[in-house]
Amino acid sequence: GLKKWVEVGNSGVFRPELLLPMGLPDNVTVIAWGLSLERPTMIKYGINNIRELVGHRVDLQMVYDSPLCRLDV
């Protein structure tokens, strides 16, 4: 729908200062990855703010009304 590339799968390395509160040693490297399905979902449903899709502001009626699987993409 955007007529441009959109990142779906992403990954990265946690910054050291984020690991310190967890009590991990300074020499530990932590990687993370995910599918990031939020972005295409936001595009599909016209959601501009990710907090409307995940978290306490989610419109539960939208969840109830939306099908579990979409094959029309």
C-alpha positions as CSV (number, residue, x, y, z in Angstrom):
1,G,0.0,0.0,0.0
2,L,2.9,2.4,0.5
3,K,4.6,1.7,-2.8
4,K,7.9,1.4,-1.1
5,W,10.0,-1.0,1.0
6,V,9.0,-1.5,4.6
7,E,11.3,-3.3,7.1
8,V,9.6,-6.4,8.5
9,G,12.3,-8.5,10.0
10,N,14.7,-6.7,12.2
11,S,17.5,-7.3,14.7
12,G,20.1,-5.6,16.8
13,V,22.4,-5.5,19.7
14,F,21.4,-4.2,23.1
15,R,23.3,-1.2,24.3
16,P,25.5,-1.9,27.4
17,E,23.7,0.7,29.6
18,L,20.4,-1.2,29.1
19,L,21.9,-4.4,30.4
20,L,23.4,-3.0,33.6
21,P,20.1,-2.8,35.6
22,M,19.7,-6.5,34.8
23,G,22.9,-7.3,36.7
24,L,24.7,-8.6,33.6
25,P,28.5,-8.3,33.4
26,D,30.0,-5.5,31.3
27,N,31.5,-7.9,28.8
28,V,28.2,-9.6,27.9
29,T,26.7,-9.0,24.4
30,V,22.9,-9.5,23.9
31,I,21.3,-9.7,20.5
32,A,17.6,-9.4,19.8
33,W,15.5,-10.1,16.7
34,G,11.8,-10.3,15.8
35,L,9.4,-10.3,12.9
36,S,8.1,-6.8,13.6
37,L,4.6,-7.6,12.4
38,E,3.4,-4.4,14.0
39,R,4.4,-2.2,11.0
40,P,2.5,-4.1,8.2
41,T,-0.4,-4.4,10.6
42,M,-0.4,-0.7,11.2
43,I,-0.3,-0.1,7.5
44,K,-3.2,-2.5,6.8
45,Y,-5.5,-1.0,9.4
46,G,-4.5,2.6,9.1
47,I,-3.1,2.8,12.6
48,N,-0.7,5.8,13.0
49,N,0.5,5.2,16.6
50,I,1.9,1.8,17.7
51,R,0.5,2.4,21.2
52,E,-3.0,1.9,19.7
53,L,-2.0,-1.6,18.5
54,V,-0.1,-2.8,21.6
55,G,-0.4,-1.8,25.2
56,H,-3.2,-0.5,27.4
57,R,-4.7,1.7,24.7
58,V,-5.7,-1.1,22.4
59,D,-9.3,-0.9,21.1
60,L,-10.5,-4.3,22.1
61,Q,-13.6,-4.0,19.8
62,M,-11.2,-3.8,16.8
63,V,-9.6,-7.1,18.0
64,Y,-13.0,-8.8,18.4
65,D,-14.2,-7.6,14.9
66,S,-11.0,-8.4,13.0
67,P,-10.5,-11.9,11.5
68,L,-7.6,-14.0,12.8
69,C,-6.2,-14.7,9.4
70,R,-6.2,-12.4,6.3
71,L,-5.7,-13.8,2.9
72,D,-6.5,-10.7,0.9
73,V,-3.1,-9.1,1.1
